[in-house]
Amino acid sequence: MANFDNDKIQEFLKNGAVVLDVRTDAEYEEGHVPGSEHIVLDRIPGNIATVKGYEKQVIAVCRSGARSGQATDFLKQQGVDIINGGPWENVNQYL
């Protein structure tokens, strides 16, 4: 399992960061971080304005950290203050 920056995750959460879940609808329905936003990875490019509209730091999550990593790299290029939180359960443990 990849090593995610849990100190940074906790710092972002203290600052009121938005948790952005990029898994499929079915995966999200099975369980997710309470209060998280949900935009499936392939819909992220069409939702940049939505993500920027949160006006908060963002923690991307998925099942393993791979898709959230893709979302993080893409949204960083768009100027979003975002980190990869990895699996959603990884972030959920701090809430």
Helices and strands as residue ranges (DSSP letters): H 6-14, E 18-21, H 25-30, E 37-38, G 41-47, H 48-53, E 58-62, H 66-77, E 82-87, H 88-92
